[in-house]
Each structure stands twice: as structure tokens, then as C-alpha cells.
Amino acid sequence: MKKEDTVLLEKINDTPAGDKTLFGIKEVSELLCVHQQTLRNWERKKVLVPLRAGDRRVYTAEHIELCRKIKEFSGKGVPLKGIKELINKI
């Protein structure tokens, strides 16, 4: 990890608003039992927008909760475009 990435992560972790524990894409994919490429695809379709630390994607607890909702809707056959619309209404 580059020095500027570390500084960015420290700034994010120092914010007082709630739990700002950060997770990498590997941790999130393992936690949710989805492939890392699935998370990248959700980002590409703008359903999920992770934070960035340089080139790395970093996720908060809120991102993980959103991923769980996306996975649930997807499991029910809702296409990503529909999921994006549903999430925007929440």
C-alpha cells in the first residue's frame, strides 16, 4: 500500500460518525460468498460505489449491508437495473 493510501485510510477511519471499519474486496467477497468479479460488476453498473484508496476498493459496513440487499434482490431474479432503482428509492 502506498503512503498516500495509508493517509486516506487513516482519515476515513478517524471520522467520528459511526463504525468506519474498512474492508478490502477479498474480505467482502468471502463474507458475502460472492466472487470478487461480482462486486466489480455491481460497481461497473453503478449499483454499488465503494470508496477508493488509490487503486484499491474499500468497503464500509454500510457497503456490506447494501451488498446483502443487492444479493437478496438478485437471488429473487431482479435484474441489476431494477435493483438500482429499488435501492435509490430506499
C-alpha positions as CSV (number, residue, x, y, z in Angstrom):
1,M,0.0,0.0,0.0
2,K,1.3,3.4,-0.9
3,K,1.8,6.1,1.7
4,E,-1.0,8.3,0.3
5,D,-3.3,5.3,0.5
6,T,-2.5,4.8,4.2
7,V,-3.1,8.5,4.9
8,L,-6.5,8.3,3.1
9,L,-7.5,5.2,5.1
10,E,-6.4,6.9,8.4
11,K,-8.6,10.0,7.6
12,I,-11.6,7.7,6.8
13,N,-11.0,5.7,10.0
14,D,-10.7,8.8,12.1
15,T,-14.2,10.1,11.2
16,P,-16.4,10.2,14.3
17,A,-19.6,9.2,12.6
18,G,-20.3,5.5,13.4
19,D,-18.2,2.5,12.7
20,K,-15.8,3.2,9.8
21,T,-14.0,-0.2,9.7
22,L,-12.8,-0.7,6.2
23,F,-12.8,-4.0,4.3
24,G,-11.0,-5.0,1.1
25,I,-12.7,-6.6,-1.8
26,K,-11.4,-10.1,-0.9
27,E,-12.8,-9.8,2.7
28,V,-16.2,-8.6,1.4
29,S,-16.4,-11.3,-1.3
30,E,-15.6,-14.0,1.3
31,L,-18.0,-12.6,3.8
32,L,-20.9,-12.5,1.3
33,C,-19.9,-15.6,-0.6
34,V,-19.8,-13.8,-3.9
35,H,-17.0,-13.7,-6.4
36,Q,-14.8,-10.5,-6.4
37,Q,-15.8,-10.0,-10.1
38,T,-19.4,-9.8,-8.9
39,L,-18.6,-6.9,-6.7
40,R,-16.7,-5.2,-9.6
41,N,-19.7,-5.8,-11.9
42,W,-22.0,-4.2,-9.3
43,E,-19.7,-1.2,-9.3
44,R,-19.5,-1.1,-13.1
45,K,-23.3,-1.0,-13.3
46,K,-23.3,1.8,-10.6
47,V,-25.3,-0.3,-8.2
48,L,-22.5,-0.2,-5.6
49,V,-19.9,2.6,-5.3
50,P,-17.1,1.6,-2.9
51,L,-14.6,4.1,-1.5
52,R,-11.1,4.2,-3.1
53,A,-7.7,4.2,-1.5
54,G,-5.5,4.7,-4.6
55,D,-6.4,1.8,-6.9
56,R,-7.9,-0.3,-4.1
57,R,-11.6,-0.6,-3.4
58,V,-12.5,-0.3,0.2
59,Y,-15.9,-1.0,1.7
60,T,-17.6,0.1,4.9
61,A,-20.2,-1.8,7.0
62,E,-22.8,0.3,5.1
63,H,-21.5,-1.0,1.8
64,I,-21.7,-4.6,3.1
65,E,-25.3,-4.1,4.2
66,L,-26.1,-2.7,0.7
67,C,-24.4,-5.7,-0.9
68,R,-26.5,-8.1,1.2
69,K,-29.6,-6.3,-0.2
70,I,-28.3,-6.5,-3.7
71,K,-27.6,-10.2,-3.3
72,E,-31.1,-10.8,-1.9
73,F,-32.8,-9.0,-4.8
74,S,-30.6,-10.7,-7.3
75,G,-31.4,-14.1,-5.8
76,K,-35.1,-13.3,-6.4
77,G,-34.4,-12.7,-10.1
78,V,-34.5,-8.9,-10.0
79,P,-32.1,-7.5,-12.7
80,L,-29.4,-5.1,-11.7
81,K,-31.2,-2.2,-13.3
82,G,-34.2,-2.9,-11.2
83,I,-32.1,-3.3,-8.1
84,K,-30.5,0.0,-8.7
85,E,-33.9,1.7,-8.9
86,L,-35.1,-0.1,-5.8
87,I,-32.0,1.0,-3.8
88,N,-32.4,4.6,-5.0
89,K,-35.9,4.6,-3.5
90,I,-34.7,3.4,-0.1
